[in-house]
Each structure stands twice: as C-alpha cells, then as structure tokens.
C-alpha cells in the first residue's frame, strides 16, 4: 500500500476555492500565478503530484515546491 502524500492534508475553504478558480480563469494574472492556483486546486481534489506534473507539463519538483510554499505561507 502506498504511503499517504504529505500534501493530502490540503483542504480548501469555499472562499479559497473561489479565489483560486478566479485566478485560473484570469487573462491578466501572470502565468506562474495561474499555474500555482491550478496546482493547489488539483491537489485539494486529491490528484497526485505526478498526475499534476503530467497534466500541467511540469516536473514533480516544481509541483512539490509550489505545494511546500503553499503549506508554509498559505495563499499569498
């Protein structure tokens, strides 16, 4: 059995989901900000780091760094 991910603890409030969804659909936000919002939303949906990396055409380390920053600082 696989061990649980350290990111499985990410649970978003309705306000956070709304804010992140707004960012992902924005045409004026920086690409990196949109990417981070997508990573956080997908993680909260229970999608694995590897699957997120594949879906967004990133490497696992980039996804993990983004999630580590989120766990450290929250939405900023």
PEHUDA-V177961 format. One record per helix or strand of 2 or more residues. SS is the DSSP state (hx for helix, st for strand). FROM is the first residue (numbers start at 0). TO is the last residue. Records with the same first field share a line. If there is no record, write none. Layout:
SS: FROM-TO / FROM-TO
This chain:
hx: 13-23 / 30-43 / 48-55 / 59-72
